[in-house]
Amino acid sequence: MEERRPGQTLTGVVVSDKMDKTVVVLVNRLVKHPVYKKYIKRRARFMAHDEKNVARLGDTVEIIQSRPLSKLKRWRLAKVLVSAA
């Protein structure tokens, strides 16, 4: 069997854990403005698959890109980096 290469990984904070086996992760990043060269804050929310329901609200987590799991889920929870509790 052929080994898959790992997808893109992102780090963010869990902002919702109300769904079963799904968490919403807020990812903040800085991008440089093309004209003014000033850094601008950008943020995105990703739905990630959490098979064992381990992530809680406020946890800092790492998510990894995966195949489409549902209409909005294209990420999986890789690990919990910092627990909020």
N, C-alpha and C positions, 0 to 999 in steps of 0.2 A: 504494500500500500504506500502511496506517495504521501510525503509529509507536507502539510500546509504551512505556508509562511504566515507569521502573525500579522494581523491587521493593525490599523492605527490605534494608538491608545491615547486617552484623554484623562485628565484629572479634574474632579469637580466636587460639588457639595450636594447631598441629597436634599431636595426641597419638598418631596412628597413620597410617602411610602404606604399610601392608603390602598393601593391596588394589590391583588394577590400575584406574587412572583414578578412584580414590576416596580421599579423606582424611577423617579424623575430626577435627573442630575443636571444642575446648573453649572455650566463651564464658562469661566471668565477668561478673556485673553486680551492682549494689547496688540493693536495693529498701527503701523505707521501711516500717517496721512500722505498720499502720493504727492501733494503739492506743498503743504505746510510743514511736512516732516515732524509733526507733533504726534505723540502716541495717543490713541483713542481707545477707550475701553469698549469692548464688544462682549456680548454674552449670548449663549445659546442654551436651550433646554433639550436634553436628550432623554428618551425613554429607554431604559436598560432592563434587560432580563436578569432577575435575581432568583435563581432556581430554589435556593434554600431560605429565602426571606431573612437574610442576615443583616442587611443594611437598614439603618434607622434614620429618622429625620435629623439632619445636621451632621451626619457622618461625612468625612472626606473619603472619596472612593476613586478607584481607577477603573475605567471602562474600556472595553476593547471592541473594535468593529467586528461585525459578524454578518452572516447571511440574513436576509429579511425573516424575522420571526413572526411578525404580524403587520398590520397596516402601518403602524408608527414605530415599531421596535426594530432597530438595526444594530443595536449595541448589546453587549453582555457585561455583567459585573465581573471584573477580574479579581479585585480584592478590596477590602476595607483598609484604608491607610491610617486614618485617625477616627476613633470612635467618639461620638459626642457625649455619651453617658459616662 
